[in-house]
Amino acid sequence: MKKKLEHGIDIEIDELTNSIKNIISGDSFPTEVSIIAKSDLKNITKKNDWLFDWKF
């Protein structure tokens, strides 16, 4: 039997919008959510100004 792969984002959703919204200022930012390819991970590093661990 094949193992089912799960994809998701572990965040708290406090309001449904079409973008990321700054709760304090009310500013919203156009947002696209997509699955990253493993081959892209070598370019997404702190050295290139990414501030979180994509592999985690």
C-alpha positions in Angstrom: 0.0 0.0 0.0 1.3 3.4 -0.9 1.9 5.9 1.9 -0.3 9.0 1.5 1.7 12.3 1.4 0.2 15.2 3.2 0.8 18.8 2.3 -0.2 21.7 4.5 0.7 24.9 6.2 0.9 25.0 10.0 -0.3 28.5 10.8 -3.2 30.1 12.7 -5.9 31.5 10.4 -7.8 34.4 12.1 -9.5 35.7 9.0 -10.1 34.4 5.5 -8.7 36.9 2.9 -7.2 36.6 -0.6 -3.9 37.8 0.7 -1.6 38.0 3.7 -2.9 40.9 5.9 -1.0 42.8 8.6 -3.5 42.8 11.5 -2.0 45.9 13.1 -1.8 48.2 10.0 -4.5 46.7 7.9 -2.1 46.4 4.9 -2.5 43.4 2.7 -0.1 41.8 0.4 -0.9 39.7 -2.8 -0.1 36.1 -1.9 0.4 32.9 -3.9 0.8 29.5 -2.2 2.5 26.8 -4.1 4.5 23.6 -3.6 8.2 24.0 -3.8 10.3 21.5 -5.7 13.1 19.8 -3.7 15.6 20.9 -6.4 14.8 24.6 -5.6 15.8 24.3 -1.9 19.5 24.9 -2.7 18.7 28.4 -3.8 16.4 29.3 -0.8 18.9 30.0 2.0 19.6 32.6 4.6 22.4 33.9 2.4 19.7 34.7 -0.2 17.6 36.6 2.5 15.2 33.7 3.2 14.5 33.8 7.0 13.1 30.4 7.7 14.0 26.7 7.3 12.2 25.4 4.2 13.4 21.9 4.8 11.7 21.8 8.3 
